[in-house]
Amino acid sequence: MPRKSRSSSTLFTLIATVLVVLTLVLGISWLRSANWSLEAALQKIPDNVWGAIVGQEPTKTIDNTGFDLSHPKEYSTALTVLSTLEVKDKGSQNGYSRDKFGRAWTDTDRNGCDQRNDILARDLNNAVEDSRCRVLSGVLDDPYTLGTVDFKRGENSSSLIPIDHVVALSNAWTTGASSLNDVRRQQIATDPLNLQATSREANTQKSDQDASTCLPQPGYRCEYVARQVSVKAAYGLWVTRAEKSAMEDVLNSCPDQPAYRSQFVG
């Protein structure tokens, strides 16, 4: 009888050792397939498996809100706020890089979801999100062009809907952000007030242009310029003479257009 117990114990130890070794081998292979990045490796877990692990439903449908329905704190008019902005020539581009504004799409508001997916969830109609805040599908009514873009998460399809910085980061850099600290610059890059889902074509066409050289379709110009003015006011950025003139031309057609308070500052 003791001999049988010892045999059972040895078998159990052997099985446990094999399982541990197998787990280690699979874990190493899993991390290696993601270039040793735990974050990237976690992204490879199928949604239904991840949902079972965390005890959540794999997908859910998000009610579209969009910027107009997100109720930012309004204050004064955009024209009034524009009149308070300093007018100066653009500064130098020297030293500018995207990295100066922090890691892309950092969860600055600390709600558990990265900023890109936050904005997709906000701006897409019928957005469907998985248990890790990733927007899987939806439809964008692009305010910049009035076009419609179907979104489906994927390696080749996600890029069809980029997130535009309403005040382009390079423009921010040359109008005061180069003198801000790292925290403030990252806030500019991730502030929902400065982020808008749009089509790839519109985003490419705009690039780093300001209001003096690039504006969206007429029906969205008042809102767009008001957001640019609000971002510049929130972060202490200035405008050029040409930029201010273009902004005034737009806002004179909608003098009651409100400016907005940032969620991050002021």
Backbone as CSV, one residue per row, in Angstrom:
resi,resn,N_x,N_y,N_z,CA_x,CA_y,CA_z,C_x,C_y,C_z
1,MET,0.820,-1.214,0.000,0.000,0.000,0.000,0.851,1.260,0.000
2,PRO,1.845,1.414,0.904,2.728,2.571,0.863,3.410,2.725,-0.476
3,ARG,3.779,1.539,-1.080,4.446,1.587,-2.373,3.527,2.214,-3.411
4,LYS,2.206,1.896,-3.362,1.240,2.431,-4.304,1.081,3.941,-4.098
5,SER,1.102,4.385,-2.843,0.969,5.809,-2.542,2.155,6.586,-3.093
6,ARG,3.347,5.986,-2.917,4.532,6.661,-3.444,4.463,6.767,-4.961
7,SER,3.943,5.742,-5.630,3.816,5.763,-7.092,2.847,6.842,-7.533
8,SER,1.724,6.979,-6.796,0.727,7.993,-7.142,1.310,9.397,-6.963
9,SER,2.065,9.561,-5.871,2.682,10.858,-5.611,3.688,11.219,-6.693
10,THR,4.463,10.238,-7.104,5.459,10.486,-8.157,4.779,10.855,-9.469
11,LEU,3.678,10.167,-9.793,2.940,10.445,-11.023,2.356,11.860,-10.995
12,PHE,1.817,12.222,-9.835,1.233,13.557,-9.693,2.297,14.640,-9.877
13,THR,3.475,14.420,-9.265,4.577,15.372,-9.385,5.027,15.507,-10.829
14,LEU,5.097,14.355,-11.522,5.517,14.363,-12.926,4.539,15.147,-13.790
15,ILE,3.224,14.906,-13.561,2.195,15.608,-14.348,2.253,17.108,-14.082
16,ALA,2.406,17.474,-12.797,2.471,18.888,-12.432,3.675,19.560,-13.080
17,THR,4.819,18.849,-13.083,6.034,19.404,-13.692,5.852,19.622,-15.182
18,VAL,5.229,18.643,-15.851,4.979,18.750,-17.296,4.075,19.946,-17.586
19,LEU,3.037,20.124,-16.764,2.107,21.240,-16.969,2.798,22.589,-16.782
20,VAL,3.670,22.684,-15.761,4.394,23.928,-15.520,5.314,24.252,-16.688
21,VAL,6.059,23.226,-17.151,6.975,23.426,-18.277,6.201,23.824,-19.530
22,LEU,5.064,23.147,-19.766,4.255,23.443,-20.941,3.728,24.873,-20.880
23,THR,3.292,25.302,-19.683,2.784,26.671,-19.513,3.877,27.696,-19.797
24,LEU,5.083,27.422,-19.287,6.195,28.332,-19.530,6.537,28.425,-21.008
25,VAL,6.567,27.277,-21.683,6.898,27.250,-23.114,5.861,28.031,-23.909
26,LEU,4.565,27.783,-23.604,3.499,28.481,-24.320,3.530,29.979,-24.031
27,GLY,3.824,30.330,-22.771,3.891,31.743,-22.399,5.007,32.468,-23.122
28,ILE,6.161,31.824,-23.198,7.306,32.419,-23.897,6.991,32.583,-25.381
29,SER,6.367,31.554,-25.968,6.004,31.628,-27.390,5.002,32.745,-27.638
30,TRP,4.051,32.893,-26.718,3.010,33.924,-26.820,3.633,35.322,-26.790
31,LEU,4.545,35.551,-25.833,5.199,36.845,-25.747,6.122,37.093,-26.942
32,ARG,6.810,36.047,-27.363,7.725,36.190,-28.498,6.966,36.588,-29.758
33,SER,5.754,36.022,-29.943,4.948,36.333,-31.133,4.516,37.794,-31.141
34,ALA,4.548,38.434,-29.955,4.172,39.853,-29.849,5.395,40.722,-29.605
35,ASN,6.566,40.240,-30.026,7.822,40.975,-29.860,8.094,41.331,-28.405
36,TRP,7.731,40.411,-27.516,7.998,40.516,-26.082,7.237,41.670,-25.419
37,SER,6.159,42.128,-26.061,5.330,43.184,-25.479,4.089,42.550,-24.857
38,LEU,3.944,42.699,-23.528,2.779,42.117,-22.866,1.494,42.763,-23.363
39,GLU,1.536,44.108,-23.590,0.341,44.801,-24.077,-0.093,44.263,-25.422
40,ALA,0.883,44.072,-26.331,0.559,43.544,-27.653,0.075,42.102,-27.567
41,ALA,0.669,41.334,-26.638,0.262,39.943,-26.477,-1.180,39.844,-26.000
42,LEU,-1.555,40.726,-25.067,-2.929,40.719,-24.570,-3.923,41.031,-25.680
43,GLN,-3.491,41.863,-26.640,-4.368,42.200,-27.751,-4.686,40.994,-28.626
44,LYS,-3.829,39.962,-28.537,-4.020,38.777,-29.363,-5.048,37.806,-28.777
45,ILE,-5.435,38.021,-27.516,-6.424,37.121,-26.920,-7.765,37.354,-27.585
46,PRO,-8.429,36.327,-28.090,-9.732,36.510,-28.732,-10.715,37.176,-27.782
47,ASP,-11.600,37.988,-28.339,-12.525,38.749,-27.513,-13.420,37.865,-26.650
48,ASN,-13.869,36.732,-27.216,-14.752,35.879,-26.421,-14.009,35.223,-25.263
49,VAL,-12.726,34.925,-25.459,-11.921,34.350,-24.385,-11.672,35.398,-23.310
50,TRP,-11.278,36.622,-23.749,-11.025,37.684,-22.786,-12.293,38.010,-21.995
51,GLY,-13.403,38.056,-22.674,-14.652,38.338,-21.985,-14.964,37.305,-20.924
52,ALA,-14.663,36.025,-21.222,-14.899,34.968,-20.240,-13.961,35.120,-19.040
53,ILE,-12.709,35.552,-19.311,-11.732,35.714,-18.235,-12.166,36.809,-17.260
54,VAL,-12.603,37.927,-17.818,-12.948,39.066,-16.956,-14.413,39.069,-16.548
55,GLY,-15.163,38.078,-17.036,-16.556,37.950,-16.640,-17.469,38.991,-17.243
56,GLN,-17.153,39.441,-18.480,-17.969,40.430,-19.155,-18.469,39.892,-20.481
57,GLU,-19.544,40.500,-20.960,-20.028,40.169,-22.291,-18.985,40.589,-23.315
58,PRO,-18.796,39.826,-24.399,-17.741,40.140,-25.356,-17.954,41.437,-26.121
59,THR,-19.177,41.819,-26.393,-19.416,43.044,-27.143,-20.607,43.786,-26.584
60,LYS,-20.642,45.063,-26.861,-21.816,45.845,-26.500,-21.956,46.992,-27.496
61,THR,-23.162,47.469,-27.660,-23.417,48.573,-28.560,-23.413,49.873,-27.775
62,ILE,-22.712,50.870,-28.296,-22.590,52.152,-27.622,-23.541,53.145,-28.263
63,ASP,-24.267,53.882,-27.468,-25.093,54.958,-28.003,-24.185,56.051,-28.525
64,ASN,-24.420,56.463,-29.763,-23.609,57.542,-30.320,-23.941,58.860,-29.622
65,THR,-22.919,59.611,-29.264,-23.146,60.944,-28.710,-22.602,62.008,-29.649
66,GLY,-21.349,61.854,-30.079,-20.757,62.890,-30.911,-20.438,64.115,-30.080
67,PHE,-19.640,65.010,-30.635,-19.214,66.183,-29.863,-20.395,67.071,-29.490
68,ASP,-21.325,67.270,-30.415,-22.434,68.187,-30.155,-23.294,67.745,-28.982
69,LEU,-23.335,66.439,-28.711,-24.183,65.929,-27.639,-23.398,65.540,-26.394
70,SER,-22.105,65.840,-26.372,-21.296,65.433,-25.227,-21.286,66.487,-24.117
71,HIS,-22.014,67.587,-24.329,-22.226,68.622,-23.316,-20.936,69.134,-22.687
72,PRO,-19.997,69.638,-23.499,-18.826,70.272,-22.890,-19.275,71.524,-22.153
73,LYS,-18.507,71.959,-21.184,-18.862,73.165,-20.440,-18.650,74.387,-21.328
74,GLU,-19.727,75.067,-21.655,-19.639,76.229,-22.528,-19.297,77.474,-21.719
75,TYR,-18.621,78.417,-22.337,-18.366,79.690,-21.678,-18.175,80.762,-22.729
76,SER,-18.865,81.868,-22.568,-18.738,83.004,-23.462,-18.980,82.576,-24.915
77,THR,-18.541,83.417,-25.834,-18.644,83.062,-27.248,-17.235,82.859,-27.794
78,ALA,-17.166,82.122,-28.894,-15.866,81.872,-29.503,-15.233,83.177,-29.983
79,LEU,-16.065,84.109,-30.468,-15.533,85.405,-30.907,-14.880,86.155,-29.751
80,THR,-15.544,86.143,-28.597,-14.992,86.834,-27.432,-13.683,86.201,-26.994
81,VAL,-13.661,84.866,-26.948,-12.435,84.170,-26.537,-11.323,84.408,-27.551
82,LEU,-11.665,84.417,-28.831,-10.664,84.668,-29.865,-10.004,86.028,-29.645
83,SER,-10.790,86.993,-29.222,-10.251,88.345,-29.017,-9.231,88.404,-27.883
84,THR,-9.223,87.392,-27.031,-8.276,87.365,-25.909,-6.961,86.670,-26.262
85,LEU,-6.921,85.985,-27.393,-5.713,85.234,-27.751,-4.624,86.174,-28.261
86,GLU,-3.404,85.881,-27.873,-2.261,86.655,-28.338,-2.050,86.416,-29.829
87,VAL,-1.664,87.459,-30.544,-1.394,87.358,-31.983,0.106,87.514,-32.203
88,LYS,0.712,86.478,-32.774,2.156,86.474,-33.015,2.458,85.678,-34.274
89,ASP,3.646,85.862,-34.793,4.097,85.024,-35.902,4.369,83.616,-35.387
90,LYS,4.317,82.659,-36.283,4.631,81.287,-35.899,6.073,81.182,-35.431
91,GLY,6.274,80.323,-34.431,7.621,80.048,-33.982,8.297,79.011,-34.864
92,SER,9.459,78.593,-34.462,10.236,77.635,-35.238,9.711,76.203,-35.072
93,GLN,9.863,75.417,-36.131,9.541,73.992,-36.074,10.671,73.191,-35.444
94,ASN,11.797,73.827,-35.186,12.949,73.115,-34.636,12.570,72.373,-33.356
95,GLY,12.956,71.118,-33.316,12.700,70.304,-32.130,11.370,69.577,-32.141
96,TYR,10.516,69.906,-33.118,9.191,69.266,-33.123,9.268,67.802,-33.555
97,SER,8.533,66.968,-32.851,8.262,65.595,-33.273,7.003,65.146,-32.549
98,ARG,6.339,64.150,-33.086,5.117,63.647,-32.450,5.412,63.174,-31.029
99,ASP,6.595,62.658,-30.805,6.970,62.158,-29.486,6.969,63.247,-28.413
100,LYS,7.113,64.504,-28.821,7.107,65.596,-27.854,5.746,65.752,-27.178
101,PHE,4.731,65.125,-27.745,3.386,65.202,-27.193,2.974,63.891,-26.519
102,GLY,3.957,63.107,-26.154,3.682,61.885,-25.405,3.284,60.715,-26.292
103,ARG,3.088,59.592,-25.637,2.700,58.377,-26.342,1.307,58.529,-26.935
104,ALA,1.148,58.120,-28.186,-0.135,58.283,-28.872,-1.256,57.552,-28.143
105,TRP,-2.352,58.264,-27.957,-3.615,57.722,-27.436,-3.522,57.208,-25.998
106,THR,-2.606,57.776,-25.229,-2.542,57.454,-23.806,-3.892,57.742,-23.141
107,ASP,-4.254,56.899,-22.184,-5.519,57.055,-21.452,-5.374,58.188,-20.436
108,THR,-5.302,59.414,-20.940,-5.042,60.563,-20.082,-6.161,60.822,-19.093
109,ASP,-7.389,60.555,-19.498,-8.508,60.802,-18.579,-8.730,59.653,-17.602
110,ARG,-7.931,58.590,-17.724,-7.908,57.467,-16.783,-9.277,56.811,-16.594
111,ASN,-9.975,56.628,-17.713,-11.261,55.933,-17.627,-11.146,54.462,-18.026
112,GLY,-9.910,53.999,-18.248,-9.681,52.606,-18.592,-9.666,52.317,-20.076
113,CYS,-9.940,53.335,-20.899,-9.963,53.165,-22.351,-8.993,54.158,-22.985
114,ASP,-8.258,53.726,-24.022,-7.346,54.662,-24.658,-8.135,55.727,-25.416
115,GLN,-7.479,56.861,-25.670,-8.195,58.013,-26.217,-8.718,57.779,-27.625
116,ARG,-8.016,56.995,-28.436,-8.527,56.743,-29.790,-9.882,56.046,-29.721
117,ASN,-9.963,55.000,-28.911,-11.227,54.273,-28.819,-12.307,55.086,-28.122
118,ASP,-11.920,55.940,-27.177,-12.888,56.859,-26.576,-13.538,57.733,-27.641
119,ILE,-12.714,58.262,-28.547,-13.241,59.179,-29.561,-14.045,58.419,-30.619
120,LEU,-13.600,57.234,-30.991,-14.400,56.434,-31.921,-15.774,56.139,-31.321
121,ALA,-15.788,55.774,-30.045,-17.055,55.487,-29.375,-17.941,56.726,-29.327
122,ARG,-17.326,57.882,-29.172,-18.076,59.136,-29.113,-18.627,59.546,-30.471
123,ASP,-17.815,59.376,-31.525,-18.147,59.977,-32.819,-18.828,59.048,-33.819
124,LEU,-18.759,57.725,-33.615,-19.381,56.809,-34.567,-20.833,56.536,-34.192
125,ASN,-21.651,56.357,-35.207,-23.012,55.888,-34.999,-22.997,54.364,-34.861
126,ASN,-23.860,53.847,-33.991,-24.006,52.385,-33.817,-22.675,51.713,-33.533
127,ALA,-21.847,52.371,-32.717,-20.536,51.810,-32.400,-20.674,50.568,-31.533
128,VAL,-19.920,49.534,-31.862,-19.885,48.296,-31.092,-18.505,48.167,-30.467
129,GLU,-18.466,47.948,-29.180,-17.216,47.915,-28.417,-17.061,46.571,-27.748
130,ASP,-15.820,46.059,-27.663,-15.600,44.808,-26.955,-15.340,45.080,-25.476
131,SER,-15.023,44.039,-24.736,-14.890,44.169,-23.288,-13.640,44.924,-22.861
132,ARG,-12.761,45.245,-23.817,-11.556,46.014,-23.503,-11.593,47.410,-24.106
133,CYS,-12.785,47.926,-24.328,-12.990,49.290,-24.831,-12.596,49.459,-26.301
134,ARG,-12.299,48.404,-27.004,-11.924,48.548,-28.409,-13.183,48.631,-29.260
135,VAL,-13.297,49.691,-30.047,-14.437,49.823,-30.944,-14.219,48.899,-32.139
136,LEU,-15.188,48.022,-32.361,-15.054,47.008,-33.408,-15.685,47.443,-34.717
137,SER,-16.759,48.221,-34.633,-17.446,48.639,-35.858,-18.317,49.845,-35.563
138,GLY,-18.753,50.491,-36.620,-19.625,51.649,-36.497,-19.655,52.400,-37.816
139,VAL,-20.360,53.507,-37.822,-20.490,54.314,-39.037,-20.186,55.765,-38.682
140,LEU,-19.300,56.378,-39.450,-18.955,57.779,-39.228,-19.669,58.657,-40.241
141,ASP,-20.425,59.615,-39.736,-20.916,60.718,-40.567,-19.878,61.826,-40.414
142,ASP,-18.976,61.901,-41.365,-17.808,62.775,-41.235,-18.232,64.246,-41.250
143,PRO,-18.042,64.962,-40.136,-18.459,66.363,-40.115,-17.603,67.245,-41.016
144,TYR,-16.386,66.795,-41.336,-15.514,67.605,-42.176,-15.961,67.617,-43.640
145,THR,-16.555,66.507,-44.092,-16.871,66.379,-45.518,-18.331,66.063,-45.816
146,LEU,-19.105,65.673,-44.794,-20.473,65.161,-44.932,-20.518,63.775,-45.572
147,GLY,-19.348,63.165,-45.748,-19.311,61.801,-46.265,-19.610,60.796,-45.166
148,THR,-19.893,59.559,-45.574,-20.163,58.463,-44.641,-19.092,57.396,-44.814
149,VAL,-18.540,56.927,-43.701,-17.489,55.919,-43.742,-17.871,54.773,-42.810
150,ASP,-17.906,53.557,-43.341,-18.138,52.373,-42.513,-16.824,51.978,-41.847
151,PHE,-16.889,51.729,-40.553,-15.682,51.363,-39.816,-15.776,49.915,-39.369
152,LYS,-14.699,49.176,-39.581,-14.571,47.823,-39.052,-13.135,47.651,-38.608
153,ARG,-12.946,47.311,-37.344,-11.603,47.174,-36.797,-10.830,46.094,-37.547
154,GLY,-9.610,46.404,-37.931,-8.779,45.436,-38.628,-7.473,46.087,-39.051
155,GLU,-6.515,45.270,-39.394,-5.180,45.755,-39.728,-5.197,46.734,-40.891
156,ASN,-6.060,46.477,-41.879,-6.094,47.321,-43.069,-7.256,48.304,-43.079
157,SER,-8.267,48.067,-42.254,-9.471,48.887,-42.311,-9.534,49.977,-41.244
158,SER,-8.854,49.787,-40.115,-8.941,50.774,-39.038,-8.449,52.146,-39.481
159,SER,-7.473,52.181,-40.382,-6.882,53.452,-40.797,-7.828,54.295,-41.644
160,LEU,-8.975,53.723,-42.053,-9.929,54.496,-42.835,-10.525,55.632,-42.018
161,ILE,-10.499,55.504,-40.687,-11.002,56.565,-39.819,-9.907,56.942,-38.819
162,PRO,-9.070,57.905,-39.173,-8.080,58.409,-38.216,-8.746,59.393,-37.256
163,ILE,-8.035,59.756,-36.211,-8.503,60.774,-35.276,-7.691,62.043,-35.534
164,ASP,-8.379,63.092,-35.923,-7.711,64.358,-36.233,-7.493,65.185,-34.980
165,HIS,-6.338,65.830,-34.906,-6.122,66.862,-33.894,-6.659,68.164,-34.483
166,VAL,-7.732,68.672,-33.892,-8.388,69.857,-34.431,-7.390,71.002,-34.534
167,VAL,-6.619,71.230,-33.494,-5.421,72.060,-33.599,-4.261,71.092,-33.817
168,ALA,-3.725,71.096,-35.018,-2.657,70.153,-35.351,-1.497,70.303,-34.378
169,LEU,-0.865,69.186,-34.035,0.198,69.234,-33.030,1.386,70.069,-33.485
170,SER,1.704,70.021,-34.769,2.818,70.850,-35.238,2.441,72.331,-35.187
171,ASN,1.159,72.634,-35.427,0.710,74.021,-35.281,0.773,74.445,-33.826
172,ALA,0.357,73.547,-32.929,0.446,73.845,-31.501,1.889,74.120,-31.102
173,TRP,2.812,73.319,-31.639,4.233,73.478,-31.303,4.738,74.870,-31.676
174,THR,4.340,75.344,-32.867,4.857,76.637,-33.357,4.069,77.828,-32.828
175,THR,3.020,77.562,-32.036,2.252,78.679,-31.465,2.204,78.589,-29.937
176,GLY,3.259,78.050,-29.359,3.392,78.103,-27.916,3.639,76.802,-27.189
177,ALA,3.271,75.661,-27.791,3.406,74.390,-27.079,4.850,73.967,-26.882
178,SER,5.757,74.501,-27.681,7.176,74.138,-27.510,7.693,74.580,-26.142
179,SER,7.015,75.551,-25.525,7.448,76.048,-24.217,6.701,75.390,-23.060
180,LEU,5.737,74.518,-23.368,4.972,73.856,-22.321,5.718,72.635,-21.805
181,ASN,5.320,72.159,-20.623,5.953,70.948,-20.105,5.336,69.701,-20.745
182,ASP,5.920,68.549,-20.479,5.497,67.308,-21.124,4.045,66.961,-20.801
183,VAL,3.628,67.225,-19.568,2.255,66.895,-19.163,1.252,67.697,-19.977
184,ARG,1.482,69.010,-20.101,0.568,69.858,-20.848,0.519,69.461,-22.324
185,ARG,1.681,69.134,-22.898,1.683,68.746,-24.312,0.925,67.450,-24.529
186,GLN,1.074,66.506,-23.616,0.323,65.262,-23.754,-1.172,65.514,-23.627
187,GLN,-1.552,66.452,-22.785,-2.968,66.786,-22.662,-3.505,67.370,-23.960
188,ILE,-2.732,68.220,-24.615,-3.172,68.761,-25.907,-3.445,67.633,-26.896
189,ALA,-2.568,66.637,-26.889,-2.671,65.541,-27.850,-3.804,64.576,-27.551
190,THR,-4.309,64.581,-26.317,-5.318,63.591,-25.935,-6.605,64.213,-25.398
191,ASP,-6.692,65.526,-25.400,-7.889,66.214,-24.926,-9.039,65.956,-25.906
192,PRO,-10.172,65.417,-25.449,-11.303,65.169,-26.350,-11.759,66.410,-27.117
193,LEU,-11.575,67.583,-26.520,-11.932,68.821,-27.207,-11.106,69.009,-28.472
194,ASN,-9.909,68.441,-28.494,-9.007,68.603,-29.635,-8.971,67.374,-30.533
195,LEU,-9.905,66.464,-30.357,-9.897,65.221,-31.131,-11.214,65.041,-31.874
196,GLN,-11.124,64.628,-33.134,-12.307,64.414,-33.954,-12.057,63.281,-34.941
197,ALA,-12.937,62.280,-34.925,-12.857,61.216,-35.927,-13.250,61.789,-37.285
198,THR,-12.495,61.434,-38.294,-12.792,61.926,-39.639,-12.339,60.900,-40.658
199,SER,-12.523,61.203,-41.919,-12.097,60.271,-42.969,-10.604,60.432,-43.227
200,ARG,-10.007,59.386,-43.757,-8.570,59.432,-44.030,-8.238,60.531,-45.028
201,GLU,-9.102,60.709,-46.044,-8.841,61.719,-47.069,-8.855,63.126,-46.470
202,ALA,-9.847,63.397,-45.605,-9.940,64.723,-44.991,-8.760,64.975,-44.065
203,ASN,-8.370,63.954,-43.322,-7.250,64.085,-42.401,-5.951,64.350,-43.146
204,THR,-5.761,63.651,-44.250,-4.552,63.843,-45.061,-4.534,65.227,-45.689
205,GLN,-5.691,65.667,-46.200,-5.773,66.979,-46.834,-5.475,68.096,-45.840
206,LYS,-5.988,67.959,-44.625,-5.755,68.992,-43.622,-4.303,69.005,-43.167
207,SER,-3.773,67.847,-42.836,-2.400,67.719,-42.341,-2.183,68.676,-41.169
208,ASP,-1.190,69.574,-41.269,-0.903,70.471,-40.149,-1.356,71.905,-40.424
209,GLN,-2.284,72.076,-41.363,-2.742,73.417,-41.714,-3.630,74.023,-40.621
210,ASP,-3.644,75.344,-40.567,-4.526,76.029,-39.618,-5.740,76.580,-40.369
211,ALA,-6.562,77.373,-39.674,-7.818,77.855,-40.253,-7.612,78.792,-41.435
212,SER,-6.427,79.380,-41.556,-6.184,80.307,-42.670,-5.991,79.591,-43.993
213,THR,-5.710,78.307,-43.946,-5.448,77.566,-45.190,-6.314,76.326,-45.367
214,CYS,-7.027,75.921,-44.311,-7.855,74.716,-44.442,-9.038,74.787,-43.478
215,LEU,-10.246,74.614,-44.028,-11.463,74.570,-43.231,-12.334,73.420,-43.714
216,PRO,-13.163,72.851,-42.838,-14.076,71.783,-43.260,-15.239,72.348,-44.072
217,GLN,-16.168,71.491,-44.430,-17.344,71.939,-45.192,-18.101,73.015,-44.398
218,PRO,-18.782,73.932,-45.102,-19.363,75.119,-44.457,-20.224,74.855,-43.229
219,GLY,-20.979,73.768,-43.231,-21.885,73.509,-42.129,-21.201,73.190,-40.809
220,TYR,-19.902,72.910,-40.843,-19.191,72.547,-39.620,-18.143,73.586,-39.220
221,ARG,-18.036,74.657,-39.981,-16.936,75.601,-39.746,-17.050,76.332,-38.422
222,CYS,-18.244,76.733,-38.025,-18.386,77.467,-36.765,-17.962,76.593,-35.586
223,GLU,-18.442,75.359,-35.576,-18.090,74.431,-34.497,-16.594,74.144,-34.500
224,TYR,-16.050,73.914,-35.672,-14.636,73.575,-35.837,-13.729,74.710,-35.342
225,VAL,-14.017,75.930,-35.797,-13.198,77.071,-35.396,-13.356,77.348,-33.904
226,ALA,-14.573,77.187,-33.393,-14.788,77.379,-31.954,-13.950,76.408,-31.147
227,ARG,-13.810,75.189,-31.626,-12.991,74.209,-30.912,-11.517,74.574,-30.999
228,GLN,-11.075,75.056,-32.160,-9.685,75.505,-32.265,-9.411,76.658,-31.312
229,VAL,-10.304,77.630,-31.282,-10.149,78.772,-30.382,-10.122,78.297,-28.931
230,SER,-11.017,77.364,-28.605,-11.118,76.873,-27.225,-9.859,76.131,-26.804
231,VAL,-9.313,75.315,-27.689,-8.072,74.586,-27.383,-6.922,75.563,-27.174
232,LYS,-6.821,76.550,-28.060,-5.724,77.516,-27.933,-5.845,78.318,-26.644
233,ALA,-7.085,78.660,-26.273,-7.276,79.398,-25.025,-6.940,78.529,-23.818
234,ALA,-7.336,77.261,-23.861,-7.118,76.364,-22.728,-5.637,76.138,-22.449
235,TYR,-4.827,76.106,-23.513,-3.416,75.753,-23.343,-2.469,76.937,-23.559
236,GLY,-3.032,78.148,-23.620,-2.185,79.331,-23.706,-1.442,79.456,-25.020
237,LEU,-2.036,78.988,-26.115,-1.400,79.085,-27.428,-1.835,80.377,-28.117
238,TRP,-1.037,80.829,-29.059,-1.408,82.044,-29.775,-1.895,81.734,-31.188
239,VAL,-2.331,82.769,-31.907,-2.748,82.647,-33.301,-1.924,83.619,-34.134
240,THR,-1.757,83.288,-35.409,-1.116,84.237,-36.317,-2.169,85.221,-36.813
241,ARG,-1.739,86.311,-37.438,-2.690,87.294,-37.961,-3.605,86.669,-39.004
242,ALA,-3.023,85.879,-39.900,-3.828,85.241,-40.942,-4.826,84.254,-40.340
243,GLU,-4.369,83.526,-39.336,-5.230,82.553,-38.671,-6.390,83.257,-37.970
244,LYS,-6.096,84.322,-37.250,-7.156,85.055,-36.543,-8.150,85.649,-37.525
245,SER,-7.664,86.196,-38.623,-8.550,86.791,-39.621,-9.516,85.746,-40.196
246,ALA,-8.977,84.564,-40.497,-9.820,83.487,-41.031,-10.847,83.036,-40.002
247,MET,-10.425,82.942,-38.738,-11.341,82.551,-37.666,-12.450,83.585,-37.488
248,GLU,-12.083,84.859,-37.536,-13.082,85.922,-37.402,-14.084,85.874,-38.544
249,ASP,-13.609,85.633,-39.760,-14.513,85.545,-40.912,-15.571,84.467,-40.690
250,VAL,-15.147,83.330,-40.144,-16.082,82.235,-39.894,-17.035,82.610,-38.753
251,LEU,-16.497,83.062,-37.646,-17.303,83.297,-36.449,-18.224,84.508,-36.579
252,ASN,-17.907,85.438,-37.463,-18.808,86.566,-37.697,-20.133,86.110,-38.305
253,SER,-20.109,84.941,-38.925,-21.350,84.399,-39.492,-22.183,83.671,-38.437
254,CYS,-21.606,83.433,-37.261,-22.305,82.746,-36.170,-21.832,83.346,-34.847
255,PRO,-22.135,84.619,-34.601,-21.584,85.321,-33.439,-21.966,84.723,-32.094
256,ASP,-23.025,83.939,-32.051,-23.433,83.317,-30.785,-22.798,81.943,-30.561
257,GLN,-21.949,81.527,-31.485,-21.285,80.234,-31.349,-20.489,80.203,-30.048
258,PRO,-20.779,79.232,-29.150,-20.051,79.212,-27.867,-18.637,78.670,-28.008
259,ALA,-17.796,79.105,-27.114,-16.494,78.460,-26.910,-16.719,77.377,-25.866
260,TYR,-15.702,76.518,-25.655,-15.866,75.381,-24.762,-14.717,75.295,-23.764
261,ARG,-15.022,74.802,-22.590,-13.998,74.553,-21.594,-13.431,73.148,-21.771
262,SER,-12.134,73.027,-21.665,-11.494,71.710,-21.722,-11.831,70.895,-20.489
263,GLN,-11.915,69.570,-20.662,-12.097,68.663,-19.528,-10.828,68.571,-18.693
264,PHE,-9.702,68.935,-19.275,-8.413,68.735,-18.624,-7.884,69.954,-17.903
265,VAL,-8.171,71.137,-18.415,-7.640,72.363,-17.800,-8.716,73.428,-17.721
266,GLY,-8.593,74.275,-16.731,-9.425,75.458,-16.623,-10.877,75.212,-16.304
